[in-house]
Each structure stands twice: as structure tokens, then as C-alpha cells.
């Protein structure tokens, strides 16, 4: 009687080749790394969005105040305050003193 030699059956599956398995593992690791990067970036963008929302609220309040000033009957008071406070104008006979030590 002759001995029967058993041969290993070759796998014909998708991941039978070590190279294909290695590439698949690399792709999975790459996808995981990209997921982490995107999550980190989304966190930064959320913080920026919150900061912009806060800035929008501040500007809306400022606009409402300016609109109230413009809608008031006496606009000359508003114009005078802007000229003096923001533009640095003064009356011709007015003397202004500035604290030079705070520069």
C-alpha cells in the first residue's frame, strides 16, 4: 500500500496573500488616523464658531445701540459725543489735558 501524501489546500480567499493583508491593515490604520485628525479639526472649528457667535452677539448689541442713537430725535448729542470721544475733537476754547504717563 502506498502512503497517501496530504497536500495543504491553498486558500483562495481575499486575504490569502500576506501582502494583501498587510495593505488592508495599512488602510484601516490610515482611516483611523484620518478619523482622529478630522475629529481634532472639528473641535477647533467648533471653538472658532463659538467665538464668532459671541462676536456676532456683541456686534448686534452695538448695532442696536447705534440704531437707537440714530433714531433719537436729537442727533446732535450723538454727533458731539462721537466727535469728542472717538475723533478727539474739541471746542475751540476748550483745553484738554492728557495723562502722558499712561503711554
HUKA-V611025 format. One record per pair of residues at least 24 apart in sequence whose ideal C-beta (glycine too) atoms are under 10 Angstrom apart, sorted by the first residue. I is the first residue (numbers start at 1). GAP is how many residues later the second one is. Records with the same first field share a line. If there is no record, write none. Layout:
I->GAP + GAP
//
This chain:
none
//
